Amino acid sequence: MSSLSDKVKSTVNKVKGETKDQVGNAKNDPHLQAEGKVDKLKGDLQDAVSKLKTKR
């Protein structure tokens, strides 16, 4: 997988997660907030993997 593709996927997951987290907060929905936090974490991990790949 290309570095650009990894970065795009990580950014999409971070944005999706932040959106779910904020909507969950506004609707007082802890389940949606938790989903958002998981998506943001997934994006952070994808970003870290992308950075490791480019260091090789």
N, C-alpha and C positions, 0 to 999 in steps of 0.2 A: 504494500500500500504506500502511496506517495506521501511525502511529508505534508503537502498542501491538503490532500484529502483528509489526513489525520487532524490537521488544524481546523478544517471546516467542520468535521464531525464533532470535535471537542467543543467548538464555539456554539454549534447548534444545540448540543446537550446542555451547555451552561445557560444559554438564553432560555431554552425550554424550561429548565429547572428553576431559574429565577422567576419566570412568569408564573409557573405553578405555585411556587412558594408565596409570591405576592398575592395571587388570587386566593389561595388558601387562607392567607392571613386576613384578607378583606372579607371573605365569606365565613371566617372563623371555622375553617375546615382543617383540622390537624392532619387528616389522612392525605389531603392534597398537598399540604405543606411538606409532609414527609416525602411524598413522591418527588416534589421539587428538589428537596435536599439530596435525594438519591441521584437524580438526574444531574445536578450540579457536581456531585462527587464523581459521577461517571465521566463528565466532561473534563474535570481536573485530572483524573487518571489517564484519560486519552491524551491530554496535553503533555503529561509527564512522559508517557510512552513515546510520543512524537519527538520530544526533545532528546530522549535517549537514542532513538533511531538516527537522528541527525548527527549525534556526536560520534557515531561509529565511523 
